Amino acid sequence: MSDKTPTKPRTVTVAKAKGRPMLTWVGKKPLARLTAYPAQAIERFDAPTPAGVGPGSSSARWAGWPAGLPQAGLLYHGDNKDVLAHLLATGFRGQVKLIYIDPPFDSGADYVRKVQLRGAKGTVKIDGEDYTLGEQIQYSDIWANDNYLQFMYERLLMLRELLAEDGAIYLHCDPSRNSYLRLLMDEVFGPDQFVNELVWQRVSAHNDSARFGTIHDTIYYYGPAERVWNSQKIELGEKYLEQFFDQVEPGTGKRYARGDLMASGLRNGETGKPWRGINPAERGNHWKVGVSTLDQWDKEGRIHWPKSNGVPRLKRYLEDAVQQGGVAQDIWTDIRPIHNQSQELLGYPTQKPEALLERVIASSSNPGDIVLDCFIGSGTTATVAQRLGRRWIGCDINKGALQTTAKRVQALMREQAAALAAQTQSSLLAADDGGPEAAPGPAQLSFATYRVNDYDLQIQHNEAVELACQHLGVARTRTDSFFDGTQGGRLVKIVPFNHPLTPLDLEAVRTELAARPSEERDVLVVSLGLQHDARAWVEAYNRNRPINKLHLIELRTDRKFGGFIRHEPLWAAATVQRQGERLVVEIQDVVSPTILQRLNLEQGVFRAQISDWRAVVDTVLIDPQHDGQVFNVALADVPERKQDLVQGRYELPAPPAGSTVALKIIDMLGEELVLQWPLP
């Protein structure tokens, strides 16, 4: 293990922001020092390839890679603040060539991933009616403005430390917060690092009432003058061609557009000379080419002479433009969003199309460069980086995002491994060592998943809050940064379920009420448990108080509402047998109480029944030689389409006697179950 790989918490430093202007908000503070926690390896995937086939580990591209980490893609589960600190402590400071982030926009809406159970035509039959969709809260971006700015400020400071000297960062945002984020980017990276404000037209029209339709996102692109840059060609649209190629050449009938022959600024030499009675210096300009070249172009008929005494222009023929294409500018109208029938669609409302990430990654990185996305979401950045031959690092606090990303990358790596196996060794090496213009081979055919701190409880909290609100009849308030909703004329505050209610939680409620002097409603505080002194604190607080009284519901023991939060884990029946040289793993049944509970809530008086257990299973993974720590995926059953079901019976080479066979089952809501069997 390298000394750079932390095995216990360490302190890392972060330099101050020096850019101007500087945005101010309540609670703003620099991020000078922070604790870097160690990471625990939890899963490893290696695409199956014949011996000697693959990108190889001795390539110079891995020279600066931390010795304690596998030469593979890296996927981290945890708060990205903790993950970025870990990366700084591990040896990635100044190593990342390209960062793309698509953070929550603070738009005042929950981000909900639609989860469709598996089955014929995308539906699962249950008693009473057809059920097609369940919903799982992935994360909520409802933050007070000051908290949101501090959240982004801290992460941008850390990302700057990870960025290489010639690296670039792209920040994707929408109109709700882009002005604030532009100022933050100027402050952290410096206004001299600003390269582009890119406008991506997401949809062609939007029926907004009483205003112009909002149909675009903004992407801020920052980087130094000396940075990687590969210009991107685009196909010219019919509307563009009709608008600009509006001239017809007499005699040939060719359509052409008129291009400038002059550029601003005075020059000496050939490009500064007068030509055909026209002196460019009188206009403060110079010719783009020498006068001898202008003579040649005019002889070839490539100069457009206006009827009046104007400046000549260069003919740009339509046929050449169609063949060569155009160069991408700062307004992107040629990349379509993911529509309902797209094969890319994974149910994430903020999912971005692969074509968008392909333009970003191809423009600002080369094969073998490190690409980082610390809001990985549905995994588009990692998937495109893998396809384009880049090394990649991704992280997310949400386990569902990690599972979705892992499935996409696994499928792509298997395809790439199969393609490489079909090539000769010489052609493989040529593809792997090609420059930016060559078709890049994969930089790696494996990836490892790590956990930085344990965030399972925080992920379950969002789901539990949603269910608790349904159970208690709470009307959710999406625009309030503190209270979760209202019930019967009372405000409702749901305390995070990963700890019992404490006086500190109650002090936070009192502080919030003090900041709202006109608020007269009582407050219902909901928790999973109570610390012994919490109830006494409430009794003392409520004494002689006519308004803003506090009421408690403790979900474990309350006589009326108690017993609701009883998490029944995923359950499965399966067998493992050795049959000669083969290992046979067979699943007989899987029950997901969480999915059944969600279905029962949606169905009302009807009770949900699922006739085929495979409808609730998203993924099946097998590790035939599990070491008790890292799950090494030897077999992955990930159906390509939602209407397809997992197989349920699997055969693979038998491991040595004494091995432990591990089976991991992931349901459609992302809950995992690992079963293990020792082989005699």
GIJO-V353633 format. One record per run of one state. SS is the DSSP state (hx for helix, st for strand, lp for the rest). FROM is the first residue (numbers start at 1). LEN is the number of residues. If there is no record, write none. Layout:
SS_FROM_LEN / SS_FROM_LEN
//
This chain:
lp_1_9 / st_10_4 / lp_14_19 / st_33_4 / lp_37_3 / st_40_7 / lp_47_13 / hx_60_3 / lp_63_10 / st_73_5 / lp_78_2 / hx_80_11 / lp_91_5 / st_96_6 / lp_102_8 / st_110_7 / lp_117_3 / hx_120_3 / lp_123_1 / st_124_2 / lp_126_4 / st_130_2 / lp_132_1 / st_133_8 / lp_141_4 / hx_145_18 / st_163_11 / lp_174_4 / hx_178_12 / lp_190_1 / hx_191_3 / st_194_8 / lp_202_14 / st_216_8 / lp_224_9 / st_233_2 / lp_235_3 / hx_238_7 / lp_245_2 / st_247_2 / lp_249_6 / st_255_5 / lp_260_2 / st_262_3 / lp_265_5 / hx_270_3 / lp_273_2 / st_275_1 / lp_276_2 / st_278_1 / lp_279_1 / hx_280_4 / lp_284_1 / st_285_3 / lp_288_3 / hx_291_9 / lp_300_3 / st_303_2 / lp_305_8 / st_313_5 / hx_318_7 / lp_325_1 / st_326_2 / lp_328_3 / st_331_2 / lp_333_21 / hx_354_11 / lp_365_5 / st_370_4 / lp_374_6 / hx_380_8 / lp_388_3 / st_391_6 / lp_397_2 / hx_399_23 / lp_422_3 / hx_425_8 / lp_433_13 / st_446_6 / lp_452_4 / hx_456_17 / lp_473_2 / st_475_2 / lp_477_8 / st_485_3 / lp_488_2 / st_490_5 / lp_495_6 / st_501_1 / lp_502_1 / hx_503_12 / lp_515_8 / st_523_5 / lp_528_2 / st_530_1 / lp_531_3 / hx_534_9 / lp_543_7 / st_550_5 / lp_555_16 / st_571_9 / lp_580_2 / st_582_10 / lp_592_1 / hx_593_11 / lp_604_9 / hx_613_4 / st_617_7 / lp_624_7 / st_631_3 / lp_634_1 / st_635_3 / lp_638_11 / st_649_5 / lp_654_6 / st_660_8 / lp_668_4 / st_672_7 / lp_679_2
//
